[in-house]
């Protein structure tokens, strides 16, 4: 596999769904994560990101009167516990958070979960865990998906990345593109370039998401020495 342009990966896919990017900044000083959501239905598009508990964020209905089903769209995508920053596309954020606090690993924590029950798409659950200790940075990514769209079987994949290089990251998302049913992500997380400072990177991601389908974006840069962070939230609904 070769490192690809994140801008091209985003602009070339009209509907990647929800996506997570994790890596190291171009100058090597920061651990980087981004999480975006997209939507096709009124219910899915009726969302914003707001700051939440545990140094994280949560989704919220932009117009509460239009919220028809909160079960799969209202959750905390980002939470922090100890040296771990957790980023996911669903309420498995809480499962990982609780598991890590009980001494379980990232992978063990997700053993109790499977893909989303949204037939016929059976949307994959994608997750990431960023670990920063003593100035060192590593991360893991996971995808839980139906076995060839068969809801009776869950495929579980975990990918681990030690000492990521400056200017490089991995990108995982829920769908290969638009369709009916939506085709689930396939293969390993895509190696991508991490370019610019936090504002340049935020603009790169947001500007290359499909303008009709994008909903919200979260970006965080964490200083590897101090663990202090900056974050950006961009919402289409303002």
N, C-alpha and C positions, 0 to 999 in steps of 0.2 A: 504494500500500500504506500502511496505517496501523499505528502501533505498538500491539501487542496485549499483553494480560496473560499473562505466562509461566505463572502459576499456572493460568489457564483453559486454555491450550494443553496443558499437561501433564495436568490432571485430566480434560480432555475426550477424551483418547486413551488407551484401555486398553492399547495396545501400540505406542508409538513406537519401540521397539527400543533402539538405542543413540543417544545424542544429545549434541550439542556446543552450548554457549552461549558466545558471546564478546561482550564489550562493555566499557563504562566504568561505573564505580560511580556511584551517585547523587550523591555529593559531588564527583565529578570527579577524585579523587586516585589512583584505582587502575584498572589494566587487570584485567578480570575474565574468568575462564574457568570453565566447569563441564563435566564429562563424566560421563554416567551409562550404566550397562548394565542391561538387563533380560533375562529368560529365561523360556522356556516348558518346556524340557526339563530333566531332571535334570542333564545335563552342563553346560548353560548356567547353571543356577542355583547350581551348585557352585563359586562363585568369590568371591574377595574382592580388594580393592585393597590393595596394600602399597607402601611407599616403595621406589623403585628407583634406578638409576644416573642420572647427568646431571640431577640435581635433579628427577627425574620419579617416576613410579609404574609399577607393573606389575601384571598380574593373576596370581593364584595360586589353585590348587585349594584349597578349604576342607577337603575330605576327599579326599586323594590316591587313596584306594581306589575312589572313585566316578568318577574321571576316565577317560572312555572315549575321547575324541579331543581332544588339545590343540591341533590345528592351527590352528583359527580362534578359540580362546578364550583362549589364553595368549600374551600380548604386552605390550609397553610402550606404554600409551596416551599417555604424556606424557614428553617429553625436552626438554632445553634445550641450545642451542648458541649461544654468543655472545649476541647481542641477540634471538635467536629462541626462542620457546616454542612447541613443536609439540604438537598434541593431535589424536589420530586414533582410529578405532575398530578398528585392526588393526595388523599388522606393517609397514604403510606408514609408520608413525612412523620406523622405521629407514631406510627409503628416502629420506624427506625429510631426515632428519638427515644422512645420508651425502651426499646431493645438495647441500645447502647448504654443507657443508664442502668440496665440490669446486668451488664457485663456480656451481652451477646455481641457478635460481630455484625457488620452490615449485612452480610449474606444470610446469616442465621436469622436476623430480625425479619427479613423478607420471606422466609419460608412459610409464614402464616398467611401470605397474601397471594393473589393471582391477578390476572388481567381484569379489566373493568367489565361489568355485566351489562354492556350496552349493545346487545344483539341488534343487527348482524355484524357490527364492526369489531366487537371484542377488543376495544382499544388497549394497547399495551400499557403497562405501568412502567415508566422510566424513572430512574432514581440515580442520585450521585451523592457521595460522601467525600468531602474534602477534609484532610487531616493535616494540621500544621503543628509541628512540635519542634522546639529548639531550632527554629529557623528553617527546618526541613519541611517539604511539602510533597504529599502523595495524594492520590485520589482513586476512588472506585466508581464504576458505573454499573447499573443493572437494568435489564429489561425482562419483564414477565409478560409472556404473550401466549395466545392460544396456539396449539400445534396444528399448523396449516388450517386455521380457522375452525378447528374442532374444539368446542367448548368443554369437552370432557377431559382434556389434557392440557396442562400448563407447562410451557417450556421456560426454563429459568437460566439466564445467562448473567454472569458477573465478570467484569473486566477490571483489572487492577493496573495502575500506572504509577511507577516509582520515579522520583526525581525528574519530573517533566522539564523539558528544555524550554528556554526563553523563546517566546513568540510562537509556541505550539500548544495545541489543545485537541480535545476530542468533542465531537458533536453527535448527539443521539436525539432522535425525534420519533414521534409516534407513527407517522404514516409516510409511505414512499411517495405519495401524491394524492390527488383527488380521485374519487371513485365511489362506487356503490356496490358492495360495501367498500369501505376505505381500506386500502392495502397496508398491512402492518409493516413497520420498519424491518429491514433484513440486514444481516451481517453484523460486523463489528462497528462500534462507534467510529465515525469518519475523522481521520486526522486533518486538522484545519489550522490555518494561520491565525494567530492572535496579534492584531495590529493596533498601534496607537495607545493613547492614554484612555482613561475611563470615558471621557466624553466622545472621543473619536470612535472608540469601540462601540459605544452605545448607539451612535449615529449609524455606524456601519451595519449593525444588526437590524435596527428599526427601519432604515431606509431601504433595505433589500428584502424585507418581508412583503408579501403580496398586500397591496394597499386595501383591497376589499375585505380580506379575511383576517388581517392582523387585529389583535385586540389590546394586548398589554405586554410590556417588557420590563424585566428586572435585571440589573447588572450590578455586580459587586467586585471591587478590587480590595484584596486584603494584604496589608503590608506583612511580609514574611518575618520581619524582625520584631515588630511591635504588636502584630495582630490587629492593629487599628484598621478600620475599613472605611471606604467611601462607597456609596451606592446611588444608583439612579433608578427611578421608576418612570416609565412612559406609558400613558394610557391614551388610547384613541378617543375614548369617552372622557371629556373633561367637564 
